[in-house]
């Protein structure tokens, strides 16, 4: 073989190898996730105007778009600012590096300013030119007023992050507290120092730099805790500073709790009768009657809901003072609870505030003493040894329960100017039904359904009745028993009496069937567990059900002697590791009577990731058993 031919073959082989490598590179890129290559943030002070020193937050991140379906999401580049903190976007730069080696550049003027409520404003840039495989570089700076607000650096996002780095530098005289929600991806935590040179002298600075690497994408999963709980984040707050004419101090929890009780906007509202004379005057007929304690508290609770209306918002502090509520009757939840506290105080009940957070907010970080972390409070009434929780807002929420959207951990109970960290009790939901049905030889039937609801189930059902006074929803609900069911009437008990369980009685019938050879009855026709929510093979977050639940369904079937019945097999399921159990039993009695009983108890409403395989398998078996029907046929001769 000639040298030229050998060189030619070598050249062709090299091109083939290069081509194959390029092809596999494109293919691997096609199947790669979009990801954030780096995300860097820095908190510091801006001294450009010594008469008006500001906080400044600088962020720079770079991401690569590897999937076509991500383009529609990532082309929307949004930056949020809060007027509550005096935040202002002072600079924003975006560069798009395309596969064709072109660069698209945008500055702050390219962003549309879109206020979406009284506090938050969105600065939005829509890059319609973005394509798959583009790389995006975003830089921006936000300035805000000096404050002790808690700063949150979110480490975990909807896309994987190769590296997340956050740092801050503050004057040495500042004091701060910080907290890391998850240290598993933290690779370094380095204390830093520096010196800022100004015309008037030097300011020694101190700070931290934290680096996280290989952070997985945050996945939205069913029955998962709120993202504010799940996403890895770093929090820090300056608790004391003095700089020029600006100074602030965030005292310990003990001081903040006692200050709240004597605050004009909180404790003094319900502790000073002059603030609520108008409310007491309107409620005076209730005080003229001697009620039993539980009934009197319920009457006050009902009065608050007749007098005030919830505007749908929360907040630790009331939206209006008690004097203002005389003219403004639509208020936030805390304002309604303040009014309830005032009436309970006037009635000489021992009522105390319990500060809480809603589940869509970041849980309270006890390491950082800042009472503004709470966004709501509920009431605890001490009645002898009994503790009664009250949370105004929804008139159908029974006394003794609190809003199901309130977190039950890290609650602050304040009594006699002192506080205690307490867990709130796990509030339960209970429902039971008794289906009694008689089936004749032509598959016609008649029967009743007796239902009892307690707790959150009662609240849900009462709200449903408020929106559908004629209870037409029972047409579709009863259809789950059998498609041929026709509802005749529905009767209710204790719709207004929140001290008692809500009861319903449904009368129904099934018309004769000349062409059917069987009748299908679903004994468990109305259950939270009839649908499967845990479909994924793996799980990244804990499973969190809304609350503890108990369900019981009993079916009494009386058949004509010409009919036969097939009932699902008995079963008893117990969740491995505990926390739930299910029982399904059937029995036959004399006089052609068959009874089927189903009970389900969810005694624990949170399960960690390690429990997921067992929980998924257990709930799948529960779902299968619930959906097994009773089949009624003609007897064979």
N, C-alpha and C positions, 0 to 999 in steps of 0.2 A: 504494500500500500504506500502510495506516495505521501510525502510530508504535507503537501497541500490538501490532499483528500482527508488525511487524518485531522488536520486543523479545521477543515470544513465540518467534519462530523462532530468534532469537539464543540465547535461554535453552535451547531444546530442543537446539540444535547443541552448546552448551557441555556439557550433560549427556551427550550422545552421545559427545563427545570424552573427557570424564572417564571414562565407562563403558568405552570402548575402552581407555583408558590403564590403568585398574584391571584389566581383563581380561588385557591383555598383561603387567601386573605379576605377576598370579597365575600365568599360564602360565610366565613366565620363572623365577619362584620354584620352580615345580614341577620345572623341568629343571635348576635350579642344584644344585651340590654342597653338601652340608653342609660347613661350614668353621669354622675357629677365627678369630674376629675379632681377638683379641689374646691373647698369652700372656706374662705378665710374671713374672719371678722375681728375688729378691734374697737374697744371702748376706751375713750380718753376725754380730755378736756380741750376745748378750743379757746386759746388765749388771744385770738386776733383782736378782740375788743375787750380790754381789761375792765371796762365799765359794765360789760355784759357777758361774762364768761359762760360758755355753754358746754353741755355734754356733746360729744360727737361720736357717732357710730359709723365706721367705714367697713364696707363689705365688698369682697371680690370673689366671684365664683366662675368656674368654667365647666361646661357640660358638653357632651357629645350626643347627638340625636342619631340613634342607631335603628330605630323602628319607625316605619311609616305611620303607624297609628299614634305615635307620640308627638308627631309634628303638630297636630291640631291642638294639643295641650301646651307644648313648650313654646309655641310661637306667641303665646300670651305671657309677656313678662310684666309682672305686677310688683309694685312696691307700696307698702301700706304705711301710713303715718297716723298718729293719734293726736287730736287737738287737746285731749286731756293732759298730755305731757308736754304740750307746746312743741310738738315735733314738726320740723320743716325739712323737706327734701332740698338739699342745697346743691347736689350734683348727681348726675346719672349719665353713664356712658355704656353703650352696648355695641359690641362688634360681633358680626357673624362671619365666620371663615368657611367658605364653601368648598366643595370638592373640586371646583374648577380653579382653585387658588385665588378667587376673588375675595374681597373684604367689603362687607356692608357695615356702615357706621351710623349710629344714632346717638343724639345727645338728649339732654333733659327736655328740650323743647318738643321732642317727638312724642313725649308721653302725654296722654289725655288724663286730665284730672277729674276723678269721678267720686264725689262724696257719696257714701252709701248709708250713713246714719249720722247722728248728731256728733259723734266722736271720731269715727274712722273715715279716712279718705284713701282711695286707691289711685295710684299713678300707674296707668296701663299703657304699654307699648305692644301693639300687635304687629308682628313681623310676618306679613303674608308671603314674603319671598323665601322663608325658611324651607329647606328641603331635608330629606333624610341624608345622614352622614355629615351634616353641617356641625361645626363647633361653635358654641356660643360663649362669649365672655361678657360678664355683667359686672360693672363697678358702680357703686353709689355711696353717698354720704348723707346722713341725717343728723341734724342738730336739734337739741331739745333743752329745756330749762333744767337747771340743777335741781335734783330731787333725790329722795330716798326710794324711788320706785324700784321694784325688782326687775332686773334685766334678764331676759331669757334668750339664750343662744340654742337654737334647735340643731342638734347634731344629725338626727335621722330624718330623711325625707322620703318621698314616694319613689325615688330612684336610688340605686346604690351610690354610696359616696366613698371614693378612694381615700380622701383625706379631708378631715374637718379640723380647723385650727381656730381657736378663739383666744384673744389676749385682752388685757386691760392694764392701764397705767393710771394711777391716781396719786395726788400728793401724799407724802408720808404721814401727814397729820390726819388724813382721812381714816376712818374705821369702816370695815366692811365684813359681811358674812357671805358665804357662798355654799353651793350644794350641787352635786353631780347625781343625776337620777339613775345612771347606769354606767359603771366603770369598766364593763367588759371590753369595750373597744378603745379605752384610754391607753395610750402608749407612753405618754410623758406628761408630767405636770411640773413646770419649772418656774420658780420664783424669779422675778426680774426686778431690776432697778435702773434708774436713769436720773439724769439731771436736766431740767428745763432751764435754759438761759433766757432771761428777760432783761429789758433795759434797767429795771429796778433791782435786779439781783438774780438769784438762782432758786429754783424750787426742786428739792429732791423728790423723786417719784418712786413708787413701788407698784408691783403688780404680779400677774401670773400669766403664763402661756400654757394652754392645754392643747394637746394634739391627740386626735382620735383617728383611727385608720380602719379601712375595710368595714364600713358600716353597711349592713344589708338594707335593702329597700323596706320601707314601712308598708305592710300589707293591710288593706282593709278587709277584715274578716267578720263574719256574722257573730253576734253575741260576744263582742269583744269590748273591753274597756275603752273609754274615749281616748282619742289620739293624744290628748293632753297628758294622759297617764302613761301611755305606751311609748311614745317617741323619746329616745335618749336626748336629754337636754342638760345644759349647764345654766345655773342661776346664780346671780350675784346681786348684792344690794349694798350700797354705801349706807351705813347706819348713822354716821355722824360726820359732818363736814363744816368747816368754817373757812370761807374764802372771800376776802373783800367784804362787801356788804351782804353776802349770801351765807346763811348758815342753816343747818337743820340737824335734828337729833331724833333718832328712832329709839325710844326707851325700851327696856325689857318688856316681855309679855305681861308681867304682873302690873306694871304701870299702865300699859295700854288698856288692859282690861278694866282697871278701876277708873281710868279716865273716860272710858266709853260709858260707864254707868252714870257719871255726872255730866256727860256731854249735853249741851243744849239741843243737839240734833238727835239724841238717842235717849239716854236714861231720864233726863229731865222732862222729856215729852210725856212719859206715862207716870212719872213720880210726882209731878206738879199738877195738882187738880185744876189750877187756873187754866191750864192748856186745853182741858177737855170738858169744861163745864157744859158746852153745847151738846157734846156726845152723851154726857150723863143725864142731861135734861131729856133728851130724846129717848133714852133707855129707861127712864124712871119708872114706867109702868112695870117693867120686869122686876125691879127692886122692891116693888110693893107687894109682890106675891112670894110666899115662902115655898121654894122648890127644894127637892132633894138635890144634893150637890151636883151629881152628874147631869141631871136634867137642867139645872140652872146654868151650868157651863155651856151646855148645848144651846140653851136659849140665848145666851150672850153671843155665842158663835154664829147663830142664825141671824141675830140682830146686826152684827158686823157686816154680814154678806147682804143684808137688806139695805144697809146704809151706804156701803162702799162697794165699788166694783174694781176687780183686778184688771190692770191694763196689760197684763201678760209679761211684765218685766220683773226682774229681780234687783237686788242691791242690798248691801248691808244696812245702809241708811235709808230712811223713808224718803220717797219722792216728794212728799209734802209734810209739813208740820201738822200737828193735830189742829191748831187754830185754822190753818189753811184748808184742812179737809172739810171744814164746815161749808165751804163754797166749792171746793174741787173734790168731787166724789169718786173720780176714776184715778186710782193710785197704784203704786207698785205693791208687791207682796209684803215687803217689810213695813210699809205704812199701815197695811191692814193688821199685821201682827202687833204693831205699836198700839193701835186702837184697841185691840183685844187685851193687850197687857194693861192698858189704862182701866178698862172695865173690870178685869180680874183684880187689879189693885184696889179699885173702889169697893169691890165685893169682899175684900180682905182675904183673898186666896193667895197662897204662896206661889207666885208665878215668877219664873226666872228665864232670861234669854239664853239660848244655846246657839252659838255662832257656827255656821256650816258653810259648805261650798256645794254648788250644783255640779252634777257629774260632767258637764261640758267644760268646766274650768279646771285649771291645774290644782291638784290637791294641795292643801296647806303644807308648806315646808316649815316644820317647827323649828329648824335650825336658824331660820331667818325671821326675827321678830318684826312682823309687819301685819297689823290687823286688817289692812286693806286686801289681804289675800282672801278674806271671807267675802262672799257675795250674797249672803242671806242669813237670816236667823229664824229659829223656830222657838216655841214656848214649851217649857216643862212646868207643869203644875204639880206640886206636892200635895197630895190628898191623903193624909195619914201615911201609910207605908206605900201607897200607890203612886206611881209616876205616870201622869197623863201628858202625852205630847200633842201639841196643837199647831196647825199650820194653815192659816187662813189663805184664801185665794180662790180655790175651787169649792163652791158650796156643797158639792157632792162628796168631798173627801171626808170620811167619818172622823169624829173625834177620836184621838188616840193614834192616828196615823199621820205621817208627814208626806209631803210631795215625793213621789217615787223618783223624781229627778234630783233628789238631794243625796249627797254622799254621806254615808253613815260613819266614816272614819275621821279621826282628827277633828272632832267637834269640841268647841270650847264652851264649857258650862260655867256661867258666872253667877255667883251667889255671895252676898255680903261683901261686895267689892273684890272678891277673890275669884280666881278661875281654876278649873280643873280640866285636863284633857280627858275626854270620855268617848267611847264608841257608842253610837246610837243603837238601840235594839234593832234586830232584823225584823222588819214589819212583814207580815205574811198576807197571802191572798188565798182565800178558800172558796170553793164552790162545790155544790152537790146537786144531783138531779135524780129523780125517781120517775122512770117511764113506765106507766101501766097501760097495757094494750090487750084488747081482746080481738082475736082474729076468727072470722066465720069461715064456713066451708067454701065460699066463693071468693075468698081472699079479701073481702071487705073487712074493715076494722074500725074500731073507735078506741079512744084512750085519752089519757091526760099526762102532762109532764109537770112535776112539782120541782121547782128549783129554788135554791137558797144561795145567796152570795154574801160573802163577808170581805172586809178589807178592800184591797184594790179592785177585786172583782166587782164588789158592790159599787164602788166609785165609777168604774167603766160602764156598768150597766145603767146606772142612774144618768150618766152623761148621754148614753145612747137614747134613753127615754126622753131626755130634754130635747134632743134633735128630732125625735120621731115619736110624738105623743100617742099615735095610734098603734105603735109597735108593729109596723109593717115589716120590720126586719125579721120578725118571726116566720114570715113566709119562706124566706130562703133558708133560715136556720133550721126550721122543721123539715125542710126538704132534704137535709142531710141524713135524717132518719130513714127516709125512703122517698124517692121522687114522687110517689103518688099521694103523699100526705097533704091534707088540706086543713088549714087552721080555721077553727070555728070562732074562738074567742081567747082573749088573754086577760087575766086578772092579776092585780099587784097588791102587795102589802108592804108597809113601811117605806114607801117611796120617800117621804119627807122625814121620817124618824131615823136619824143617823145613829142612834144608840142601839138600834136593832138591825139584824141582817135583812137585806132586801129579799122579798119572796115573790115568785111568779108562779102562776098556774095556767097552763096552756091546755085548751081543749081542742082535739083534732079528730079527723076521721079519714078513712081511705075508702074510696068508692069500690063497688064490686068489680071484679075483673073476669071477663068471659074468655079472654084469649091468653091470659098468662098462666103458666104452669107452676109458678113459684112466686113468693113474696120475699123480698130482701129487706132486712132490718139491720141498720147499723146501731148497735147498742151504745157505743161511745160516740155520740154525734157532735159533741161540742167540747173540744179539748185543745188546750195550748199545745199539746204534744202530738197532735195528729199529723203535723207536718215536720219534715226533717230539716234542720238548719245546719247540721254539721256534716257537710258533704265532702269537704276537702280531705285528702289523705294524710296531710300533715298540718301542723298548727304552730304559729309563732307566738301567739298571745294567749293569755288565759281565757277560759270560757266564762262569761259573766251573764247569768240569767237576771232578769229585772229584779226579782225578789224570790223569797221562798214561796212555794206553791203546794197546795193540796187540792186534789180533785177526787170526787167520788161519783160514780154513776151506777145506779141500780135499775135493772129492767125486770118487770113482772110481765110475763107472757102467758095468756090463757088462750088455748087453741081449741077449735072445734075438734071433735073426736075423729073426724075424717082427715085431719092434717097431721103431718109429721114435721119434725124440726131437727135441723143440724146446727149445733152450737160449737163455736171454736173451743179447742182444748184448753183446759185449765193451765195456768202458768203463774209462776212466781219468779220475778226477776229482782236481783239485788245488785246494785252497782258495786263492782270491785273497788275496794277502798272506801266504801261508804258514801253517804250523802243523798241516796235516793233508793226507793224501792217501789215496785209495782206488783199488784196482785190482780189476777183475772180468774174468777171462779164462776162456775155454773152448777146448778142443781135442779133436779126435777122433783116435783112434789105431787101429791094426789090431785085429782080433779083437773088433769091435763095442764098443770101450772109449771112453768119453767122460770127460774130466776137466774139472772146473770149479774154479777157484781164486779165492778172495776174500781180500783183505787190506785192513785199515783201520788207519791210524796216526794217533793224535791226539798230536802231538809237543808241542803247547802246550795247556795246560788252562785258560788264561785269555785272554779276548778282550774288548777294550774296546767301547764302544757303537758307535763308528765302523765296526767290523767286522761289526756285526750283520746288515745286509742281505746281505752276501756269505756270512756263516756260515749264516744261515737258508736261503738258496737252496742252498748246498752240502749241508747236512744233509738237506734235503728230497730232493735227488737221490740221496743215499746211501740214505735210507730207501726210496725207490722201487725202487732197484736191488736192495737186500737182499730186498725182498718179492716180487720177480719169480720165479715158480716154473719148474721144469723140468717139461715135459709129455711124457709117454710115451704113445704111441698105437700102434694096429695099423698096419702098413704097408698102403698102398693098392696093389692089384694093377694 
